[in-house]
């Protein structure tokens, strides 16, 4: 399963970003291989970043998003794309993944 995390830095030790669509990076983690790829988020437009960030998740065949709480438009797009959202605020990427695997993260949608 692929998990996308919205992060401040391109590493597993980065903090989860405070904002989903404007996170500087997205890490797409494959739980079977324990490998990940980094996608730089070019959040340079003033509006419409939520749907663009959701499209990144869709294009990467993500099933789970771990991030700060997405805005309304992004949340609707995630729901319609059947991507489950989990609250990762205040955690490092490695901590969020561990808590997700242990069923300890709060599901938002």
Secondary structure, 3 states (H helix, E strand, C coil): CEEEEEECCCCCCCEECCCCCCCCEEEEEECCCCEEEEEECCCCCCCCHHHHHHHHHHHCCCCEEEECCCCHHHHHHHHHCCCEEEECCCCEHHHHHHHHHCCCCCECC
